[in-house]
Amino acid sequence: SLVSGKQNPPPPALVTSESKMADTCSHCGKQGTGFKRCSVCKNVSYCGAECQKAAWKKHKKLCAPPIPLALALHTDFLQEVFEAVKR
């Protein structure tokens, strides 16, 4: 789809390793095991590619790689992140 004349990037690939723990699909709410996590943020799980694709438009606004702990401990860095989120 097009937004502002630009083509939206495809959702990131699902992580190939499957969890043995119970998960809940971040899109449809289905519960089960072996769900795959977003390969970028690792914060959301999906029961399959269809749910991941359906959730991508909303998820991409929040999706970002985890902040390394060493950077997160720097107050100046955190301030910059909070300011960027406010915009």
JOGIKA-V73641 format. One record per residue. RES is the residue in three letters. SS is DSSP state (2 for helix, 1 for strand, 0 for the rest). Layout:
BEGIN
res	ss
RES	SS
RES	SS
END
This chain:
BEGIN
res	ss
SER	0
LEU	1
VAL	1
SER	0
GLY	0
LYS	1
GLN	1
ASN	0
PRO	0
PRO	0
PRO	0
PRO	0
ALA	0
LEU	1
VAL	0
THR	0
SER	0
GLU	0
SER	0
LYS	0
MET	0
ALA	1
ASP	1
THR	1
CYS	0
SER	0
HIS	0
CYS	0
GLY	0
LYS	0
GLN	1
GLY	1
THR	1
GLY	0
PHE	0
LYS	1
ARG	1
CYS	1
SER	0
VAL	0
CYS	0
LYS	0
ASN	0
VAL	0
SER	1
TYR	1
CYS	0
GLY	0
ALA	2
GLU	2
CYS	2
GLN	2
LYS	2
ALA	2
ALA	2
TRP	2
LYS	2
LYS	2
HIS	2
LYS	0
LYS	0
LEU	0
CYS	0
ALA	0
PRO	0
PRO	0
ILE	0
PRO	0
LEU	2
ALA	2
LEU	2
ALA	2
LEU	0
HIS	0
THR	2
ASP	2
PHE	2
LEU	2
GLN	2
GLU	2
VAL	2
PHE	2
GLU	2
ALA	2
VAL	2
LYS	2
ARG	0
END
